[in-house]
Amino acid sequence: MNTTISKDKITLLSKKGMKELKKNIIQLENDKQKVLQSLRELDKTMGRDERLSRIEALADLDIIESKLDDKKMILSTSKLLPTKRTHFQVAIGSVVDLIDRRGHFFRFKIVNSVEADPSDGRISTLSPLGQNLLGKTVKDTVRWGSGNTTNYYQLVRIT
């Protein structure tokens, strides 16, 4: 995943998103050190298999360094979401409660695409549902389609 991040663009992250980003950076730095160590070991040998392993390790190192640079750039332009925000309209950082027509309850947190994880209930402001939710107020109906189906949700709470 190679993303281009503008240096002047601020990325708003939740506390959880900021923590996960820092954790990812630490993990990538550890992975980089492991690959560098394996390269040092491979440099001591000159067999054909070792040369192939060295090429693979260099490719891995390039991928890790690219991801690490991306994550560090995001971190350098990141700020925590403001703690005070309106609870009258959906905005980045809002937690929304929705009910569909069958009475099923859904809770989502609206976040920046950097920390989006739908399986954890965090949806991006750039996702179709996230875009439809932004600016909505309690009791609004939100329409969201996936494929040939269109779903309707009632917005019941914003926190």
Protein Blocks (a to p, Z undefined) as FASTA:
>chain_A
ZZdddfklccdddfklmmmmmmmmmmmmmmmmmmmmmmmmmmmpccfklmmmmmmmmmmm
mmmmmmmmmmmmmmmmgccddfbdcfkbccehiacddddfkopacddddddfklgcfkno
pacfkbmklmmmgopaehiacdddehjbccddddfbdZZ
